[in-house]
Amino acid sequence: MKLASLFSGAGGLDLGFEKAGFDIIWANEFDKVIWETFEYNFPKTKLDKRSIVNVSASEIPDVDGIIGGPPCQSWSEAGAGRGINDKRGQLFYDYIRILKEKQPKFFLAENVSGILHPKHKEAFLNIIEEFENAGYVVSYKLLNANDYNVPQDRLRVIIIGYHKKLGKKFEFPKSQEYKPVLKNAIYDLRLAKPAKEGNKTNGEELKIPNHEYMNGGFSTIYMSRNRVRSWNEPSFTIQAGGRHAPIHPQAPKMEFIEQNKRIFVLGKEHLYRRLTVRECARIQTFPDDFIFKYYNIADGYKMIGNAVAVNFAFHLAKKIKEDLDLINPSSYRQAYQEKEDQDYVKNVFAKHQS
């Protein structure tokens, strides 16, 4: 089954769907810092590098599904949280614009948990209504990626729609009994290197690609909370900023001093380092042969933190594929034929009017 990927980023969602048997034939990503990484890891996928607002639906090939996570900063509880009032938040409507015109069998959209905050309720429900008006039976749910074979606590809202002509609604897969922890993900990694001066990459000097960590102090905001999870716990959420990366589990948990103030345990300060880019990638369940290309180490953390965890995407994709494989293919042909007939009538009418 062929897919188009919008707001692709480094391709965590794409890789999860590929693992489930889908074929990503077209992708769109506007951030030039990501292009080299995406093209290196998805050499067969055509990457469109324009802003999605400038992409016409007619330029996207016909596909079975559309996947993607519109930028989430506008909906983040940690940020300004301007939601739909921010231009980035409005990109949801470009997703819907393309969906309305392409009419694939299904779509999947992913976003941060902050989109469910009460202050965004009206905007969020309007987005769901727009998806429904585009012709889809919509399901949405707040999920923790740790329930789907990802070694971190990572809450994300998943919106999935099946075309109404398929006569089926998506049911979210049950959480997995096995909950991986940090030891499962990064215990075997050794000999991490600090980034070079100015937090530049060590590049090809690294024995393990991307196994380098950001240098620099820790802000009072960072030191206001414990940032250490033990080996037998899932990681904290991997964020898009390297300075906010969790501390490696070799260190003891930070000592509480007073409200909003913690310190590193005296005599153990040398154990407190940020997780490396590769360790963050492992926690996001990217395989080691998925290489992140960057010069500034901050860009590596950003690509990984903004990605959908690969195993999380895989479990959702697997369920979608199972559903679609059970539906009679003739219903697809009928649906597409009806769309072609409608398009033909529209074109004839347009020519007549002109």
C-alpha positions as CSV (number, residue, x, y, z in Angstrom):
1,M,0.0,0.0,0.0
2,K,1.3,3.4,-1.0
3,L,1.5,6.4,1.4
4,A,2.2,10.1,1.3
5,S,3.9,11.6,4.4
6,L,3.3,15.2,5.4
7,F,5.4,17.1,7.9
8,S,7.8,14.1,7.7
9,G,10.6,15.3,9.9
10,A,13.4,12.7,10.3
11,G,10.9,10.0,9.4
12,G,10.0,8.1,12.6
13,L,6.4,7.7,11.6
14,D,7.4,6.8,8.1
15,L,9.8,4.1,9.3
16,G,7.2,2.6,11.6
17,F,4.8,2.3,8.6
18,E,7.5,0.8,6.4
19,K,8.1,-1.8,9.0
20,A,4.4,-2.7,8.9
21,G,4.6,-3.2,5.1
22,F,3.6,0.2,3.7
23,D,5.5,2.0,0.9
24,I,6.2,5.7,1.5
25,I,6.4,7.1,-2.1
26,W,6.1,10.8,-1.4
27,A,7.1,13.0,1.6
28,N,7.0,16.7,2.4
29,E,9.4,18.5,4.8
30,F,10.2,22.2,4.8
31,D,13.0,22.3,7.3
32,K,16.3,22.2,5.3
33,V,18.2,20.9,8.4
34,I,16.4,17.6,8.1
35,W,16.6,17.0,4.3
36,E,20.0,15.2,4.3
37,T,18.9,12.9,7.1
38,F,15.6,12.0,5.4
39,E,17.1,11.5,2.0
40,Y,20.0,9.4,3.4
41,N,17.6,7.0,5.3
42,F,14.7,7.0,2.7
43,P,16.6,7.0,-0.7
44,K,13.6,5.7,-2.6
45,T,11.1,8.3,-1.4
46,K,10.5,11.5,-3.3
47,L,11.0,14.4,-0.9
48,D,9.2,17.6,-1.6
49,K,11.0,20.5,0.2
50,R,8.4,23.2,-0.1
51,S,6.2,24.6,2.6
52,I,3.0,22.6,2.6
53,V,0.9,25.7,2.1
54,N,2.5,25.9,-1.4
55,V,1.8,22.3,-2.3
56,S,-1.2,21.6,-4.4
57,A,-3.0,18.3,-3.8
58,S,-2.8,17.6,-7.6
59,E,1.0,17.4,-7.2
60,I,0.8,14.6,-4.7
61,P,0.5,11.1,-6.2
62,D,-2.6,9.0,-5.5
63,V,-2.0,6.9,-2.4
64,D,-3.8,4.6,0.0
65,G,-3.1,6.7,3.0
66,I,-1.8,10.0,4.3
67,I,0.2,10.2,7.5
68,G,1.9,13.0,9.4
69,G,2.1,15.2,12.5
70,P,1.5,18.9,11.9
71,P,3.9,21.0,14.0
72,C,3.1,20.6,17.7
73,Q,4.8,23.6,19.3
74,S,1.6,25.7,19.1
75,W,-0.3,23.1,21.2
76,S,2.5,22.3,23.7
77,E,1.7,22.8,27.4
78,A,5.3,23.7,28.0
79,G,5.3,26.5,25.4
80,A,3.1,29.5,24.7
81,G,0.2,27.2,23.8
82,R,-1.3,29.5,21.2
83,G,-2.8,26.6,19.4
84,I,-4.9,27.5,16.3
85,N,-4.0,31.2,16.7
86,D,-0.5,30.3,15.7
87,K,0.4,29.9,12.0
88,R,2.0,26.5,12.9
89,G,-1.2,25.4,14.5
90,Q,-3.2,26.3,11.4
91,L,-1.2,23.9,9.3
92,F,-3.7,21.2,10.4
93,Y,-6.0,22.8,7.8
94,D,-3.5,22.3,5.0
95,Y,-3.4,18.6,6.0
96,I,-7.2,18.6,5.8
97,R,-7.2,20.5,2.5
98,I,-5.0,17.8,0.9
99,L,-7.0,15.0,2.5
100,K,-10.3,16.4,1.1
101,E,-8.9,16.4,-2.4
102,K,-7.0,13.2,-2.4
103,Q,-9.6,11.0,-0.6
104,P,-7.3,8.2,0.4
105,K,-8.5,5.1,2.3
106,F,-7.2,6.4,5.6
107,F,-5.2,9.1,7.4
108,L,-3.2,9.3,10.6
109,A,-2.3,12.6,12.4
110,E,-0.2,12.8,15.5
111,N,0.2,15.6,18.1
112,V,1.2,16.4,21.6
113,S,-1.1,15.9,24.6
114,G,-1.4,19.6,25.0
115,I,-3.8,19.7,22.1
116,L,-6.4,18.3,24.5
117,H,-6.0,21.1,27.0
118,P,-9.3,22.8,27.8
119,K,-8.2,26.1,26.3
120,H,-7.9,24.3,22.9
121,K,-11.1,22.3,23.2
122,E,-13.1,24.3,20.7
123,A,-10.3,24.3,18.1
124,F,-9.6,20.6,18.5
125,L,-13.2,19.6,18.1
126,N,-13.4,21.8,15.1
127,I,-10.4,20.0,13.6
128,I,-12.1,16.6,14.3
129,E,-15.3,17.9,12.6
130,E,-13.3,19.0,9.6
131,F,-11.8,15.6,9.3
132,E,-15.3,14.1,9.4
133,N,-16.6,16.6,6.8
134,A,-13.7,15.4,4.5
135,G,-15.4,12.0,4.4
136,Y,-13.9,10.1,7.3
137,V,-15.0,8.1,10.3
138,V,-12.6,9.5,12.9
139,S,-11.1,7.9,16.1
140,Y,-8.8,9.8,18.5
141,K,-7.1,8.9,21.7
142,L,-4.3,9.9,24.1
143,L,-1.8,7.1,24.2
144,N,1.5,6.5,26.1
145,A,4.2,5.2,23.7
146,N,5.6,3.1,26.6
147,D,2.5,0.8,26.2
148,Y,3.7,0.1,22.6
149,N,7.3,-1.2,23.1
150,V,8.9,2.2,23.5
151,P,11.3,2.7,26.5
152,Q,10.0,6.1,27.6
153,D,6.9,7.8,28.9
154,R,5.6,9.7,25.9
155,L,2.0,10.9,25.7
156,R,0.7,11.7,22.3
157,V,-2.7,12.2,20.7
158,I,-3.4,10.0,17.7
159,I,-6.1,10.8,15.2
160,I,-7.0,8.1,12.7
161,G,-9.7,8.2,10.1
162,Y,-11.1,5.5,7.7
163,H,-12.9,6.7,4.6
164,K,-16.7,6.4,5.2
165,K,-17.0,4.3,2.0
166,L,-15.0,1.5,3.7
167,G,-17.8,1.1,6.4
168,K,-15.3,0.6,9.2
169,K,-14.0,2.5,12.3
170,F,-10.5,2.3,13.6
171,E,-10.2,0.7,17.0
172,F,-6.9,1.4,18.9
173,P,-4.7,-1.6,19.6
174,K,-4.5,-2.8,23.2
175,S,-1.4,-1.9,25.1
176,Q,1.4,-4.4,25.2
177,E,2.1,-6.3,28.4
178,Y,5.8,-5.8,28.1
179,K,7.0,-2.3,29.0
180,P,10.6,-1.7,28.1
181,V,12.9,0.3,30.3
182,L,16.2,2.2,29.9
183,K,18.3,-0.9,30.4
184,N,16.6,-2.6,27.5
185,A,17.5,0.3,25.2
186,I,20.9,1.7,26.0
187,Y,22.7,-0.4,28.5
188,D,25.1,-1.9,25.9
189,L,26.2,1.5,24.6
190,R,29.6,2.6,25.8
191,L,32.3,5.2,25.3
192,A,30.1,8.2,24.7
193,K,32.0,11.4,23.6
194,P,31.2,15.0,24.4
195,A,30.5,17.2,21.5
196,K,33.3,19.4,20.2
197,E,33.7,23.0,21.1
198,G,30.6,25.0,20.4
199,N,28.6,21.7,20.5
200,K,29.7,20.8,17.0
201,T,29.6,17.1,16.0
202,N,32.5,14.7,16.2
203,G,31.3,13.4,12.9
204,E,33.2,10.4,11.5
205,E,35.5,10.2,14.5
206,L,32.7,8.4,16.4
207,K,32.9,4.6,16.5
208,I,29.1,4.5,17.0
209,P,27.3,7.1,14.8
210,N,25.7,10.0,16.7
211,H,26.9,8.7,20.1
212,E,27.9,12.2,21.4
213,Y,26.3,14.4,24.0
214,M,25.8,18.1,24.4
215,N,28.0,20.1,26.7
216,G,27.1,23.1,28.8
217,G,25.5,24.1,32.1
218,F,22.0,23.3,33.4
219,S,19.4,26.0,33.8
220,T,17.5,26.7,37.1
221,I,14.4,25.4,35.3
222,Y,16.2,22.1,34.5
223,M,17.5,21.9,38.1
224,S,14.0,22.4,39.4
225,R,13.1,18.8,38.8
226,N,14.7,15.4,39.0
227,R,16.0,14.6,35.5
228,V,17.3,11.1,36.2
229,R,15.5,7.8,35.6
230,S,17.0,4.6,36.8
231,W,18.0,1.6,34.6
232,N,14.8,-0.2,35.5
233,E,12.5,2.7,34.6
234,P,11.3,4.0,31.2
235,S,13.0,7.3,30.2
236,F,11.5,10.7,30.6
237,T,10.0,12.0,27.3
238,I,12.8,12.7,24.8
239,Q,12.3,16.4,23.9
240,A,13.4,18.4,20.9
241,G,16.0,20.5,22.8
242,G,19.4,19.0,23.6
243,R,19.7,21.1,26.8
244,H,16.6,19.4,28.1
245,A,17.8,15.9,27.4
246,P,17.5,13.6,30.4
247,I,20.5,12.6,32.4
248,H,22.1,9.2,31.8
249,P,20.9,6.5,34.3
250,Q,24.4,5.9,35.5
251,A,23.9,8.9,37.8
252,P,22.0,8.8,41.1
253,K,18.7,10.6,41.2
254,M,19.0,14.3,41.9
255,E,18.9,15.4,45.6
256,F,15.9,17.5,46.7
257,I,16.8,20.7,48.5
258,E,13.5,22.7,48.4
259,Q,10.5,23.2,46.1
260,N,11.8,23.8,42.6
261,K,15.4,23.2,43.5
262,R,17.5,20.1,43.2
263,I,21.2,19.4,43.0
264,F,23.5,16.7,41.8
265,V,24.7,14.3,44.5
266,L,28.0,15.6,46.0
267,G,30.9,13.6,44.9
268,K,29.0,12.0,42.0
269,E,28.9,15.1,39.8
270,H,31.0,13.4,37.1
271,L,28.2,10.9,36.5
272,Y,25.7,13.6,35.4
273,R,25.8,13.9,31.7
274,R,23.0,14.3,29.1
275,L,21.9,11.3,27.1
276,T,23.7,11.2,23.7
277,V,22.0,11.8,20.4
278,R,22.3,8.0,19.7
279,E,20.9,7.1,23.1
280,C,17.9,9.4,22.5
281,A,17.5,7.7,19.1
282,R,17.5,4.3,20.8
283,I,14.9,5.4,23.3
284,Q,12.8,6.6,20.3
285,T,13.4,3.1,18.9
286,F,15.3,4.2,15.8
287,P,17.7,1.4,14.6
288,D,21.4,2.0,14.8
289,D,21.7,2.0,11.0
290,F,19.4,5.0,10.9
291,I,22.0,7.8,10.7
292,F,21.3,11.4,11.7
293,K,23.1,14.0,9.6
294,Y,24.0,17.3,11.3
295,Y,26.9,19.7,12.1
296,N,25.4,21.3,15.2
297,I,24.6,18.6,17.8
298,A,21.4,20.5,18.7
299,D,20.0,19.7,15.3
300,G,20.4,16.0,16.1
301,Y,18.4,16.2,19.3
302,K,15.8,18.3,17.6
303,M,15.2,15.8,14.8
304,I,14.9,12.9,17.3
305,G,12.7,14.7,19.8
306,N,10.2,15.9,17.2
307,A,9.9,12.4,15.7
308,V,7.2,9.8,16.3
309,A,8.7,6.8,18.2
310,V,9.2,4.1,15.5
311,N,7.8,1.2,17.5
312,F,4.8,3.2,18.5
313,A,4.1,4.0,14.8
314,F,4.6,0.4,13.9
315,H,1.9,-0.9,16.2
316,L,-0.6,1.6,14.9
317,A,0.4,0.9,11.3
318,K,0.1,-2.8,11.8
319,K,-3.4,-2.5,13.1
320,I,-4.4,-0.3,10.1
321,K,-2.9,-2.7,7.6
322,E,-4.7,-5.7,9.3
323,D,-8.0,-3.7,9.0
324,L,-7.5,-2.7,5.4
325,D,-6.4,-6.2,4.3
326,L,-9.8,-7.6,5.6
327,I,-11.9,-5.2,3.6
328,N,-13.1,-6.4,0.2
329,P,-10.8,-4.8,-2.5
330,S,-13.8,-4.3,-4.8
331,S,-15.2,-1.6,-2.4
332,Y,-12.0,0.4,-3.0
333,R,-12.4,0.2,-6.8
334,Q,-16.0,1.3,-6.5
335,A,-15.1,4.2,-4.3
336,Y,-12.3,5.3,-6.7
337,Q,-14.5,4.9,-9.7
338,E,-17.2,7.2,-8.1
339,K,-14.5,9.8,-7.4
340,E,-13.3,9.6,-11.0
341,D,-16.8,10.0,-12.2
342,Q,-17.4,13.1,-10.0
343,D,-14.1,14.6,-11.1
344,Y,-15.1,14.1,-14.8
345,V,-18.4,15.8,-14.3
346,K,-16.7,18.8,-12.5
347,N,-14.2,19.1,-15.4
348,V,-16.9,19.1,-18.0
349,F,-19.0,21.6,-16.1
350,A,-15.9,23.9,-15.7
351,K,-15.1,23.8,-19.4
352,H,-18.8,24.6,-20.2
353,Q,-18.7,27.6,-17.8
354,S,-15.5,29.0,-19.4
